[in-house]
């Protein structure tokens, strides 16, 4: 596949088909498109090593939710939260007895990379209450822990090592990792949410590969959730930059607003998935 950086499986699939001049499915890849209440949902399944090699992604299921007016439309936000919750629940068996660790990846001091840390601040964390004061919680609320582990440059520790150490201590049944992504299409910046059951490769979209955070490295199922916040300048300019040079990633001028609103959407989708029956109004009462 052509050397265009993207974390989105749907884009990798589109580019691979275009490059192959093929309108049918690639061997080892299956895709399905549908609209749910006016929201576009594309599911790409990478079925084998051939599909993985062609798309440059791990085998598994990637669900892409696209809503161009997500930043501004309250009704769209509510629909996307519901779709997110449904997809997360399809990927994992979440019960009131479950314990989930949500990891907000990224650098809180760099706005385009602050999605994960912002999401963590809006979660309804309950594990400590279920452990000591379970009678105060609704029976449908599961155990939730959250961590924003920082980045290698400020901690000196690989993110995957931090998450694995915490996992070994609290023994969750599920990890949800949230991170900012890189896209190839500028129209997908802030309007797209990807949910994958494959785990995550921190920094892969910007050419900064770190140790993977997945079931193999943690021993626990990992669902990765991300929103594209940056795009490679070379993709926009269509100028080929030598591989030995660091990529120049660019974002939109309203990135502060994007992080604020998309992190709320992602957090509330996770809250609805982990605490069955909870409403958006209930969430506001908990986190404000």
Secondary structure, 3 states (H helix, E strand, C coil): CCCCCCCCHHHHHHHHHHHHCCCCCCCCEEEEEEEECCEEEEEEEECCHHHHHHHCCCCEEEEEEECCCCCCCHHHHHHHHHHHHHHHHHHCCCCCCCEEEEEECCCCCCHHHCHHHHHHCCCCCCHHHHHHCHHHCCCCECEEEEECCCCHHHHCCCHHHHHHHHHHHHCCCEEEEEEEEEECCHHHCCCEEEEECCCECCCHHHCCCCCCECHHHHCCEEEEEEEEEEEEHHHHHCCCCCCCCCCCEECCCCHHHHHHHHHHHHHHHHHHHHECCCCHHHHHHHHC
